[in-house]
Amino acid sequence: MSDTLPDRLSIDPDSAFFNEKLLERGIGIRFNGVEKNNVEEYCVSEGWVRVAAGKTTDRHGKPLTMKLKGKVEAYFRDDAAG
């Protein structure tokens, strides 16, 4: 597996941007210099993240999200590939 992250990644298995192997490895997101743990999806080139809006869910049981715009930095949580 390469050490480059995709420009866009989602944790929703129904999304076209879902990648289970990368998510298992552990991805960290820094948004405007602050570590975020509740990111549902991100796009580095467009500069946005989707975060859960509280505990509210839609009629399919998926969390409602808000799109926040700013500087997005994605990185692997583990330093050594293993």
PDB file of N, CA, C and O in Angstrom, chain B, residues numbered from 101:
ATOM      1  N   MET B 101       0.846  -1.181   0.000  1.00  0.00           N
ATOM      2  CA  MET B 101       0.000   0.000   0.000  1.00  0.00           C
ATOM      3  C   MET B 101       0.888   1.239   0.000  1.00  0.00           C
ATOM      4  O   MET B 101       1.886   1.292   0.719  1.00  0.00           O
ATOM      5  N   SER B 102       0.531   2.220  -0.794  1.00  0.00           N
ATOM      6  CA  SER B 102       1.342   3.429  -0.883  1.00  0.00           C
ATOM      7  C   SER B 102       1.080   4.340   0.314  1.00  0.00           C
ATOM      8  O   SER B 102       0.116   4.159   1.057  1.00  0.00           O
ATOM      9  N   ASP B 103       1.955   5.312   0.479  1.00  0.00           N
ATOM     10  CA  ASP B 103       1.824   6.253   1.586  1.00  0.00           C
ATOM     11  C   ASP B 103       1.143   7.547   1.173  1.00  0.00           C
ATOM     12  O   ASP B 103       1.257   8.559   1.865  1.00  0.00           O
ATOM     13  N   THR B 104       0.438   7.522   0.055  1.00  0.00           N
ATOM     14  CA  THR B 104      -0.291   8.713  -0.374  1.00  0.00           C
ATOM     15  C   THR B 104      -1.774   8.533  -0.082  1.00  0.00           C
ATOM     16  O   THR B 104      -2.356   7.483  -0.356  1.00  0.00           O
ATOM     17  N   LEU B 105      -2.358   9.556   0.466  1.00  0.00           N
ATOM     18  CA  LEU B 105      -3.782   9.535   0.775  1.00  0.00           C
ATOM     19  C   LEU B 105      -4.583  10.050  -0.415  1.00  0.00           C
ATOM     20  O   LEU B 105      -4.098  10.896  -1.166  1.00  0.00           O
ATOM     21  N   PRO B 106      -5.797   9.553  -0.592  1.00  0.00           N
ATOM     22  CA  PRO B 106      -6.628  10.079  -1.678  1.00  0.00           C
ATOM     23  C   PRO B 106      -7.066  11.508  -1.367  1.00  0.00           C
ATOM     24  O   PRO B 106      -7.086  11.932  -0.211  1.00  0.00           O
ATOM     25  N   ASP B 107      -7.413  12.233  -2.415  1.00  0.00           N
ATOM     26  CA  ASP B 107      -7.885  13.604  -2.260  1.00  0.00           C
ATOM     27  C   ASP B 107      -9.196  13.640  -1.497  1.00  0.00           C
ATOM     28  O   ASP B 107      -9.473  14.594  -0.770  1.00  0.00           O
ATOM     29  N   ARG B 108     -10.006  12.596  -1.664  1.00  0.00           N
ATOM     30  CA  ARG B 108     -11.318  12.557  -1.015  1.00  0.00           C
ATOM     31  C   ARG B 108     -11.554  11.167  -0.450  1.00  0.00           C
ATOM     32  O   ARG B 108     -11.254  10.170  -1.106  1.00  0.00           O
ATOM     33  N   LEU B 109     -12.093  11.094   0.772  1.00  0.00           N
ATOM     34  CA  LEU B 109     -12.327   9.818   1.432  1.00  0.00           C
ATOM     35  C   LEU B 109     -13.554   9.930   2.322  1.00  0.00           C
ATOM     36  O   LEU B 109     -13.794  10.969   2.938  1.00  0.00           O
ATOM     37  N   SER B 110     -14.336   8.844   2.386  1.00  0.00           N
ATOM     38  CA  SER B 110     -15.555   8.814   3.182  1.00  0.00           C
ATOM     39  C   SER B 110     -15.576   7.561   4.042  1.00  0.00           C
ATOM     40  O   SER B 110     -15.009   6.536   3.660  1.00  0.00           O
ATOM     41  N   ILE B 111     -16.227   7.632   5.207  1.00  0.00           N
ATOM     42  CA  ILE B 111     -16.375   6.447   6.054  1.00  0.00           C
ATOM     43  C   ILE B 111     -17.686   5.716   5.795  1.00  0.00           C
ATOM     44  O   ILE B 111     -17.943   4.674   6.398  1.00  0.00           O
ATOM     45  N   ASP B 112     -18.519   6.253   4.902  1.00  0.00           N
ATOM     46  CA  ASP B 112     -19.801   5.640   4.560  1.00  0.00           C
ATOM     47  C   ASP B 112     -19.586   4.538   3.517  1.00  0.00           C
ATOM     48  O   ASP B 112     -19.125   4.831   2.414  1.00  0.00           O
ATOM     49  N   PRO B 113     -19.908   3.277   3.835  1.00  0.00           N
ATOM     50  CA  PRO B 113     -19.696   2.187   2.882  1.00  0.00           C
ATOM     51  C   PRO B 113     -20.490   2.328   1.589  1.00  0.00           C
ATOM     52  O   PRO B 113     -20.125   1.712   0.587  1.00  0.00           O
ATOM     53  N   ASP B 114     -21.551   3.109   1.574  1.00  0.00           N
ATOM     54  CA  ASP B 114     -22.347   3.309   0.366  1.00  0.00           C
ATOM     55  C   ASP B 114     -21.762   4.376  -0.555  1.00  0.00           C
ATOM     56  O   ASP B 114     -22.236   4.547  -1.678  1.00  0.00           O
ATOM     57  N   SER B 115     -20.749   5.090  -0.099  1.00  0.00           N
ATOM     58  CA  SER B 115     -20.147   6.166  -0.871  1.00  0.00           C
ATOM     59  C   SER B 115     -19.162   5.626  -1.908  1.00  0.00           C
ATOM     60  O   SER B 115     -18.544   4.582  -1.705  1.00  0.00           O
ATOM     61  N   ALA B 116     -19.026   6.346  -3.012  1.00  0.00           N
ATOM     62  CA  ALA B 116     -18.043   5.975  -4.037  1.00  0.00           C
ATOM     63  C   ALA B 116     -16.618   6.264  -3.566  1.00  0.00           C
ATOM     64  O   ALA B 116     -15.662   5.769  -4.164  1.00  0.00           O
ATOM     65  N   PHE B 117     -16.461   7.052  -2.509  1.00  0.00           N
ATOM     66  CA  PHE B 117     -15.148   7.432  -1.997  1.00  0.00           C
ATOM     67  C   PHE B 117     -14.749   6.635  -0.757  1.00  0.00           C
ATOM     68  O   PHE B 117     -13.833   7.037  -0.040  1.00  0.00           O
ATOM     69  N   PHE B 118     -15.410   5.528  -0.497  1.00  0.00           N
ATOM     70  CA  PHE B 118     -15.121   4.652   0.638  1.00  0.00           C
ATOM     71  C   PHE B 118     -13.956   3.730   0.270  1.00  0.00           C
ATOM     72  O   PHE B 118     -13.940   3.145  -0.813  1.00  0.00           O
ATOM     73  N   ASN B 119     -12.972   3.602   1.185  1.00  0.00           N
ATOM     74  CA  ASN B 119     -11.838   2.703   0.986  1.00  0.00           C
ATOM     75  C   ASN B 119     -11.532   2.030   2.315  1.00  0.00           C
ATOM     76  O   ASN B 119     -10.906   2.631   3.189  1.00  0.00           O
ATOM     77  N   GLU B 120     -11.968   0.793   2.470  1.00  0.00           N
ATOM     78  CA  GLU B 120     -11.866   0.086   3.743  1.00  0.00           C
ATOM     79  C   GLU B 120     -10.420  -0.122   4.188  1.00  0.00           C
ATOM     80  O   GLU B 120     -10.115   0.022   5.372  1.00  0.00           O
ATOM     81  N   LYS B 121      -9.532  -0.457   3.264  1.00  0.00           N
ATOM     82  CA  LYS B 121      -8.131  -0.720   3.633  1.00  0.00           C
ATOM     83  C   LYS B 121      -7.454   0.517   4.210  1.00  0.00           C
ATOM     84  O   LYS B 121      -6.711   0.419   5.187  1.00  0.00           O
ATOM     85  N   LEU B 122      -7.703   1.672   3.615  1.00  0.00           N
ATOM     86  CA  LEU B 122      -7.124   2.902   4.149  1.00  0.00           C
ATOM     87  C   LEU B 122      -7.701   3.244   5.518  1.00  0.00           C
ATOM     88  O   LEU B 122      -6.971   3.681   6.407  1.00  0.00           O
ATOM     89  N   LEU B 123      -8.995   3.048   5.690  1.00  0.00           N
ATOM     90  CA  LEU B 123      -9.621   3.363   6.978  1.00  0.00           C
ATOM     91  C   LEU B 123      -9.134   2.439   8.079  1.00  0.00           C
ATOM     92  O   LEU B 123      -8.997   2.866   9.226  1.00  0.00           O
ATOM     93  N   GLU B 124      -8.870   1.179   7.752  1.00  0.00           N
ATOM     94  CA  GLU B 124      -8.329   0.249   8.742  1.00  0.00           C
ATOM     95  C   GLU B 124      -6.940   0.669   9.198  1.00  0.00           C
ATOM     96  O   GLU B 124      -6.573   0.478  10.358  1.00  0.00           O
ATOM     97  N   ARG B 125      -6.182   1.235   8.289  1.00  0.00           N
ATOM     98  CA  ARG B 125      -4.827   1.679   8.623  1.00  0.00           C
ATOM     99  C   ARG B 125      -4.853   2.850   9.608  1.00  0.00           C
ATOM    100  O   ARG B 125      -3.960   2.979  10.445  1.00  0.00           O
ATOM    101  N   GLY B 126      -5.859   3.685   9.510  1.00  0.00           N
ATOM    102  CA  GLY B 126      -5.990   4.808  10.438  1.00  0.00           C
ATOM    103  C   GLY B 126      -5.649   6.128   9.781  1.00  0.00           C
ATOM    104  O   GLY B 126      -4.495   6.367   9.427  1.00  0.00           O
ATOM    105  N   ILE B 127      -6.632   6.977   9.617  1.00  0.00           N
ATOM    106  CA  ILE B 127      -6.474   8.282   8.987  1.00  0.00           C
ATOM    107  C   ILE B 127      -6.766   9.359  10.025  1.00  0.00           C
ATOM    108  O   ILE B 127      -7.752   9.271  10.756  1.00  0.00           O
ATOM    109  N   GLY B 128      -5.917  10.363  10.087  1.00  0.00           N
ATOM    110  CA  GLY B 128      -6.143  11.509  10.954  1.00  0.00           C
ATOM    111  C   GLY B 128      -6.462  12.725  10.105  1.00  0.00           C
ATOM    112  O   GLY B 128      -5.943  12.868   8.998  1.00  0.00           O
ATOM    113  N   ILE B 129      -7.309  13.596  10.614  1.00  0.00           N
ATOM    114  CA  ILE B 129      -7.692  14.810   9.897  1.00  0.00           C
ATOM    115  C   ILE B 129      -7.428  16.025  10.785  1.00  0.00           C
ATOM    116  O   ILE B 129      -7.880  16.089  11.928  1.00  0.00           O
ATOM    117  N   ARG B 130      -6.693  16.976  10.236  1.00  0.00           N
ATOM    118  CA  ARG B 130      -6.485  18.260  10.885  1.00  0.00           C
ATOM    119  C   ARG B 130      -7.249  19.291  10.063  1.00  0.00           C
ATOM    120  O   ARG B 130      -6.970  19.471   8.878  1.00  0.00           O
ATOM    121  N   PHE B 131      -8.216  19.969  10.687  1.00  0.00           N
ATOM    122  CA  PHE B 131      -9.034  20.970  10.006  1.00  0.00           C
ATOM    123  C   PHE B 131      -8.760  22.327  10.624  1.00  0.00           C
ATOM    124  O   PHE B 131      -9.036  22.544  11.804  1.00  0.00           O
ATOM    125  N   ASN B 132      -8.215  23.247   9.829  1.00  0.00           N
ATOM    126  CA  ASN B 132      -7.805  24.575  10.309  1.00  0.00           C
ATOM    127  C   ASN B 132      -6.884  24.473  11.519  1.00  0.00           C
ATOM    128  O   ASN B 132      -6.973  25.278  12.447  1.00  0.00           O
ATOM    129  N   GLY B 133      -5.995  23.476  11.504  1.00  0.00           N
ATOM    130  CA  GLY B 133      -5.010  23.308  12.563  1.00  0.00           C
ATOM    131  C   GLY B 133      -5.514  22.577  13.793  1.00  0.00           C
ATOM    132  O   GLY B 133      -4.760  22.416  14.753  1.00  0.00           O
ATOM    133  N   VAL B 134      -6.755  22.130  13.799  1.00  0.00           N
ATOM    134  CA  VAL B 134      -7.344  21.443  14.947  1.00  0.00           C
ATOM    135  C   VAL B 134      -7.659  19.999  14.571  1.00  0.00           C
ATOM    136  O   VAL B 134      -8.260  19.737  13.529  1.00  0.00           O
ATOM    137  N   GLU B 135      -7.251  19.069  15.424  1.00  0.00           N
ATOM    138  CA  GLU B 135      -7.525  17.646  15.208  1.00  0.00           C
ATOM    139  C   GLU B 135      -9.023  17.382  15.320  1.00  0.00           C
ATOM    140  O   GLU B 135      -9.651  17.752  16.312  1.00  0.00           O
ATOM    141  N   LYS B 136      -9.592  16.741  14.300  1.00  0.00           N
ATOM    142  CA  LYS B 136     -11.019  16.395  14.301  1.00  0.00           C
ATOM    143  C   LYS B 136     -11.170  14.882  14.359  1.00  0.00           C
ATOM    144  O   LYS B 136     -10.499  14.159  13.622  1.00  0.00           O
ATOM    145  N   ASN B 137     -12.051  14.401  15.233  1.00  0.00           N
ATOM    146  CA  ASN B 137     -12.303  12.971  15.371  1.00  0.00           C
ATOM    147  C   ASN B 137     -13.669  12.554  14.855  1.00  0.00           C
ATOM    148  O   ASN B 137     -13.980  11.363  14.831  1.00  0.00           O
ATOM    149  N   ASN B 138     -14.485  13.505  14.445  1.00  0.00           N
ATOM    150  CA  ASN B 138     -15.850  13.195  14.025  1.00  0.00           C
ATOM    151  C   ASN B 138     -16.086  13.453  12.534  1.00  0.00           C
ATOM    152  O   ASN B 138     -17.206  13.768  12.134  1.00  0.00           O
ATOM    153  N   VAL B 139     -15.049  13.323  11.715  1.00  0.00           N
ATOM    154  CA  VAL B 139     -15.159  13.594  10.281  1.00  0.00           C
ATOM    155  C   VAL B 139     -15.771  12.391   9.572  1.00  0.00           C
ATOM    156  O   VAL B 139     -15.286  11.267   9.708  1.00  0.00           O
ATOM    157  N   GLU B 140     -16.830  12.632   8.820  1.00  0.00           N
ATOM    158  CA  GLU B 140     -17.495  11.588   8.033  1.00  0.00           C
ATOM    159  C   GLU B 140     -16.881  11.490   6.638  1.00  0.00           C
ATOM    160  O   GLU B 140     -16.786  10.396   6.082  1.00  0.00           O
ATOM    161  N   GLU B 141     -16.468  12.610   6.074  1.00  0.00           N
ATOM    162  CA  GLU B 141     -15.903  12.660   4.725  1.00  0.00           C
ATOM    163  C   GLU B 141     -15.049  13.913   4.623  1.00  0.00           C
ATOM    164  O   GLU B 141     -15.319  14.908   5.294  1.00  0.00           O
ATOM    165  N   TYR B 142     -14.010  13.869   3.779  1.00  0.00           N
ATOM    166  CA  TYR B 142     -13.186  15.047   3.565  1.00  0.00           C
ATOM    167  C   TYR B 142     -12.785  15.158   2.105  1.00  0.00           C
ATOM    168  O   TYR B 142     -12.812  14.172   1.368  1.00  0.00           O
ATOM    169  N   CYS B 143     -12.408  16.372   1.688  1.00  0.00           N
ATOM    170  CA  CYS B 143     -11.851  16.628   0.363  1.00  0.00           C
ATOM    171  C   CYS B 143     -10.766  17.689   0.535  1.00  0.00           C
ATOM    172  O   CYS B 143     -11.056  18.832   0.888  1.00  0.00           O
ATOM    173  N   VAL B 144      -9.516  17.302   0.283  1.00  0.00           N
ATOM    174  CA  VAL B 144      -8.392  18.204   0.487  1.00  0.00           C
ATOM    175  C   VAL B 144      -8.368  19.311  -0.569  1.00  0.00           C
ATOM    176  O   VAL B 144      -8.187  20.480  -0.230  1.00  0.00           O
ATOM    177  N   SER B 145      -8.547  18.958  -1.839  1.00  0.00           N
ATOM    178  CA  SER B 145      -8.429  19.948  -2.913  1.00  0.00           C
ATOM    179  C   SER B 145      -9.526  21.018  -2.851  1.00  0.00           C
ATOM    180  O   SER B 145      -9.274  22.180  -3.170  1.00  0.00           O
ATOM    181  N   GLU B 146     -10.728  20.637  -2.447  1.00  0.00           N
ATOM    182  CA  GLU B 146     -11.817  21.606  -2.354  1.00  0.00           C
ATOM    183  C   GLU B 146     -11.868  22.282  -0.981  1.00  0.00           C
ATOM    184  O   GLU B 146     -12.560  23.287  -0.821  1.00  0.00           O
ATOM    185  N   GLY B 147     -11.151  21.751   0.006  1.00  0.00           N
ATOM    186  CA  GLY B 147     -11.050  22.387   1.322  1.00  0.00           C
ATOM    187  C   GLY B 147     -12.298  22.290   2.166  1.00  0.00           C
ATOM    188  O   GLY B 147     -12.780  23.304   2.669  1.00  0.00           O
ATOM    189  N   TRP B 148     -12.843  21.071   2.336  1.00  0.00           N
ATOM    190  CA  TRP B 148     -14.013  20.909   3.197  1.00  0.00           C
ATOM    191  C   TRP B 148     -14.003  19.560   3.889  1.00  0.00           C
ATOM    192  O   TRP B 148     -13.371  18.607   3.431  1.00  0.00           O
ATOM    193  N   VAL B 149     -14.718  19.502   5.001  1.00  0.00           N
ATOM    194  CA  VAL B 149     -14.966  18.256   5.722  1.00  0.00           C
ATOM    195  C   VAL B 149     -16.456  18.185   6.033  1.00  0.00           C
ATOM    196  O   VAL B 149     -17.125  19.211   6.158  1.00  0.00           O
ATOM    197  N   ARG B 150     -16.963  16.977   6.153  1.00  0.00           N
ATOM    198  CA  ARG B 150     -18.340  16.766   6.621  1.00  0.00           C
ATOM    199  C   ARG B 150     -18.241  16.151   8.010  1.00  0.00           C
ATOM    200  O   ARG B 150     -17.587  15.127   8.206  1.00  0.00           O
ATOM    201  N   VAL B 151     -18.895  16.789   8.964  1.00  0.00           N
ATOM    202  CA  VAL B 151     -18.899  16.301  10.338  1.00  0.00           C
ATOM    203  C   VAL B 151     -20.336  16.031  10.769  1.00  0.00           C
ATOM    204  O   VAL B 151     -21.276  16.656  10.279  1.00  0.00           O
ATOM    205  N   ALA B 152     -20.485  15.094  11.687  1.00  0.00           N
ATOM    206  CA  ALA B 152     -21.809  14.755  12.202  1.00  0.00           C
ATOM    207  C   ALA B 152     -22.389  15.947  12.959  1.00  0.00           C
ATOM    208  O   ALA B 152     -21.685  16.623  13.710  1.00  0.00           O
ATOM    209  N   ALA B 153     -23.683  16.194  12.752  1.00  0.00           N
ATOM    210  CA  ALA B 153     -24.385  17.289  13.423  1.00  0.00           C
ATOM    211  C   ALA B 153     -25.088  16.737  14.656  1.00  0.00           C
ATOM    212  O   ALA B 153     -26.298  16.508  14.645  1.00  0.00           O
ATOM    213  N   GLY B 154     -24.330  16.529  15.699  1.00  0.00           N
ATOM    214  CA  GLY B 154     -24.892  15.970  16.927  1.00  0.00           C
ATOM    215  C   GLY B 154     -25.235  14.504  16.768  1.00  0.00           C
ATOM    216  O   GLY B 154     -24.550  13.774  16.052  1.00  0.00           O
ATOM    217  N   LYS B 155     -26.296  14.070  17.435  1.00  0.00           N
ATOM    218  CA  LYS B 155     -26.713  12.670  17.361  1.00  0.00           C
ATOM    219  C   LYS B 155     -27.923  12.471  16.456  1.00  0.00           C
ATOM    220  O   LYS B 155     -28.527  11.399  16.443  1.00  0.00           O
ATOM    221  N   THR B 156     -28.274  13.510  15.701  1.00  0.00           N
ATOM    222  CA  THR B 156     -29.423  13.461  14.822  1.00  0.00           C
ATOM    223  C   THR B 156     -29.144  12.551  13.629  1.00  0.00           C
ATOM    224  O   THR B 156     -28.058  12.585  13.049  1.00  0.00           O
ATOM    225  N   THR B 157     -30.135  11.739  13.271  1.00  0.00           N
ATOM    226  CA  THR B 157     -29.990  10.846  12.124  1.00  0.00           C
ATOM    227  C   THR B 157     -31.100  11.109  11.111  1.00  0.00           C
ATOM    228  O   THR B 157     -32.142  11.678  11.439  1.00  0.00           O
ATOM    229  N   ASP B 158     -30.853  10.680   9.868  1.00  0.00           N
ATOM    230  CA  ASP B 158     -31.887  10.806   8.846  1.00  0.00           C
ATOM    231  C   ASP B 158     -32.800   9.584   8.909  1.00  0.00           C
ATOM    232  O   ASP B 158     -32.653   8.746   9.799  1.00  0.00           O
ATOM    233  N   ARG B 159     -33.722   9.478   7.992  1.00  0.00           N
ATOM    234  CA  ARG B 159     -34.697   8.380   8.035  1.00  0.00           C
ATOM    235  C   ARG B 159     -34.077   7.025   7.728  1.00  0.00           C
ATOM    236  O   ARG B 159     -34.714   5.996   7.950  1.00  0.00           O
ATOM    237  N   HIS B 160     -32.839   7.002   7.220  1.00  0.00           N
ATOM    238  CA  HIS B 160     -32.147   5.746   6.953  1.00  0.00           C
ATOM    239  C   HIS B 160     -31.206   5.365   8.087  1.00  0.00           C
ATOM    240  O   HIS B 160     -30.522   4.345   7.999  1.00  0.00           O
ATOM    241  N   GLY B 161     -31.156   6.158   9.144  1.00  0.00           N
ATOM    242  CA  GLY B 161     -30.317   5.873  10.291  1.00  0.00           C
ATOM    243  C   GLY B 161     -28.899   6.401  10.185  1.00  0.00           C
ATOM    244  O   GLY B 161     -28.078   6.132  11.062  1.00  0.00           O
ATOM    245  N   LYS B 162     -28.590   7.149   9.127  1.00  0.00           N
ATOM    246  CA  LYS B 162     -27.255   7.728   8.955  1.00  0.00           C
ATOM    247  C   LYS B 162     -27.223   9.112   9.600  1.00  0.00           C
ATOM    248  O   LYS B 162     -28.231   9.818   9.599  1.00  0.00           O
ATOM    249  N   PRO B 163     -26.078   9.502  10.148  1.00  0.00           N
ATOM    250  CA  PRO B 163     -26.010  10.812  10.820  1.00  0.00           C
ATOM    251  C   PRO B 163     -26.166  11.968   9.840  1.00  0.00           C
ATOM    252  O   PRO B 163     -25.670  11.917   8.715  1.00  0.00           O
ATOM    253  N   LEU B 164     -26.864  13.009  10.286  1.00  0.00           N
ATOM    254  CA  LEU B 164     -26.932  14.238   9.510  1.00  0.00           C
ATOM    255  C   LEU B 164     -25.577  14.925   9.616  1.00  0.00           C
ATOM    256  O   LEU B 164     -24.950  14.912  10.675  1.00  0.00           O
ATOM    257  N   THR B 165     -25.130  15.524   8.521  1.00  0.00           N
ATOM    258  CA  THR B 165     -23.799  16.123   8.510  1.00  0.00           C
ATOM    259  C   THR B 165     -23.855  17.590   8.121  1.00  0.00           C
ATOM    260  O   THR B 165     -24.808  18.062   7.502  1.00  0.00           O
ATOM    261  N   MET B 166     -22.788  18.300   8.511  1.00  0.00           N
ATOM    262  CA  MET B 166     -22.600  19.695   8.130  1.00  0.00           C
ATOM    263  C   MET B 166     -21.297  19.766   7.352  1.00  0.00           C
ATOM    264  O   MET B 166     -20.333  19.078   7.687  1.00  0.00           O
ATOM    265  N   LYS B 167     -21.265  20.589   6.323  1.00  0.00           N
ATOM    266  CA  LYS B 167     -20.049  20.792   5.543  1.00  0.00           C
ATOM    267  C   LYS B 167     -19.351  22.040   6.063  1.00  0.00           C
ATOM    268  O   LYS B 167     -19.930  23.126   6.084  1.00  0.00           O
ATOM    269  N   LEU B 168     -18.091  21.873   6.486  1.00  0.00           N
ATOM    270  CA  LEU B 168     -17.288  22.985   6.974  1.00  0.00           C
ATOM    271  C   LEU B 168     -16.164  23.231   5.986  1.00  0.00           C
ATOM    272  O   LEU B 168     -15.525  22.287   5.523  1.00  0.00           O
ATOM    273  N   LYS B 169     -15.919  24.486   5.662  1.00  0.00           N
ATOM    274  CA  LYS B 169     -14.870  24.830   4.702  1.00  0.00           C
ATOM    275  C   LYS B 169     -13.675  25.426   5.414  1.00  0.00           C
ATOM    276  O   LYS B 169     -13.819  26.212   6.350  1.00  0.00           O
ATOM    277  N   GLY B 170     -12.487  25.042   4.955  1.00  0.00           N
ATOM    278  CA  GLY B 170     -11.245  25.540   5.535  1.00  0.00           C
ATOM    279  C   GLY B 170     -10.078  24.710   5.046  1.00  0.00           C
ATOM    280  O   GLY B 170     -10.193  23.997   4.049  1.00  0.00           O
ATOM    281  N   LYS B 171      -8.957  24.797   5.740  1.00  0.00           N
ATOM    282  CA  LYS B 171      -7.750  24.062   5.364  1.00  0.00           C
ATOM    283  C   LYS B 171      -7.829  22.639   5.925  1.00  0.00           C
ATOM    284  O   LYS B 171      -7.998  22.448   7.130  1.00  0.00           O
ATOM    285  N   VAL B 172      -7.705  21.649   5.043  1.00  0.00           N
ATOM    286  CA  VAL B 172      -7.810  20.240   5.428  1.00  0.00           C
ATOM    287  C   VAL B 172      -6.459  19.571   5.239  1.00  0.00           C
ATOM    288  O   VAL B 172      -5.854  19.674   4.172  1.00  0.00           O
ATOM    289  N   GLU B 173      -5.981  18.882   6.277  1.00  0.00           N
ATOM    290  CA  GLU B 173      -4.749  18.104   6.214  1.00  0.00           C
ATOM    291  C   GLU B 173      -5.075  16.676   6.636  1.00  0.00           C
ATOM    292  O   GLU B 173      -5.566  16.451   7.743  1.00  0.00           O
ATOM    293  N   ALA B 174      -4.806  15.720   5.769  1.00  0.00           N
ATOM    294  CA  ALA B 174      -5.033  14.309   6.081  1.00  0.00           C
ATOM    295  C   ALA B 174      -3.676  13.632   6.253  1.00  0.00           C
ATOM    296  O   ALA B 174      -2.722  13.957   5.547  1.00  0.00           O
ATOM    297  N   TYR B 175      -3.593  12.692   7.195  1.00  0.00           N
ATOM    298  CA  TYR B 175      -2.355  11.973   7.443  1.00  0.00           C
ATOM    299  C   TYR B 175      -2.661  10.600   8.018  1.00  0.00           C
ATOM    300  O   TYR B 175      -3.744  10.359   8.551  1.00  0.00           O
ATOM    301  N   PHE B 176      -1.687   9.705   7.900  1.00  0.00           N
ATOM    302  CA  PHE B 176      -1.808   8.388   8.522  1.00  0.00           C
ATOM    303  C   PHE B 176      -1.475   8.498   9.991  1.00  0.00           C
ATOM    304  O   PHE B 176      -0.488   9.134  10.363  1.00  0.00           O
ATOM    305  N   ARG B 177      -2.293   7.882  10.833  1.00  0.00           N
ATOM    306  CA  ARG B 177      -2.035   7.920  12.285  1.00  0.00           C
ATOM    307  C   ARG B 177      -0.801   7.102  12.666  1.00  0.00           C
ATOM    308  O   ARG B 177      -0.071   7.471  13.586  1.00  0.00           O
ATOM    309  N   ASP B 178      -0.569   6.000  11.967  1.00  0.00           N
ATOM    310  CA  ASP B 178       0.614   5.191  12.266  1.00  0.00           C
ATOM    311  C   ASP B 178       1.782   5.711  11.425  1.00  0.00           C
ATOM    312  O   ASP B 178       1.651   5.902  10.215  1.00  0.00           O
ATOM    313  N   ASP B 179       2.919   5.937  12.078  1.00  0.00           N
ATOM    314  CA  ASP B 179       4.074   6.449  11.377  1.00  0.00           C
ATOM    315  C   ASP B 179       4.759   5.397  10.520  1.00  0.00           C
ATOM    316  O   ASP B 179       5.234   5.694   9.424  1.00  0.00           O
ATOM    317  N   ALA B 180       4.809   4.160  11.022  1.00  0.00           N
ATOM    318  CA  ALA B 180       5.475   3.086  10.287  1.00  0.00           C
ATOM    319  C   ALA B 180       4.428   2.220   9.601  1.00  0.00           C
ATOM    320  O   ALA B 180       3.482   1.759  10.241  1.00  0.00           O
ATOM    321  N   ALA B 181       4.591   2.002   8.325  1.00  0.00           N
ATOM    322  CA  ALA B 181       3.661   1.129   7.598  1.00  0.00           C
ATOM    323  C   ALA B 181       3.881  -0.296   8.043  1.00  0.00           C
ATOM    324  O   ALA B 181       5.009  -0.788   8.043  1.00  0.00           O
ATOM    325  N   GLY B 182       2.793  -0.966   8.426  1.00  0.00           N
ATOM    326  CA  GLY B 182       2.992  -2.316   8.924  1.00  0.00           C
ATOM    327  C   GLY B 182       1.841  -3.152   8.844  1.00  0.00           C
ATOM    328  O   GLY B 182       1.896  -4.317   9.238  1.00  0.00           O
TER     329      GLY B 182
END
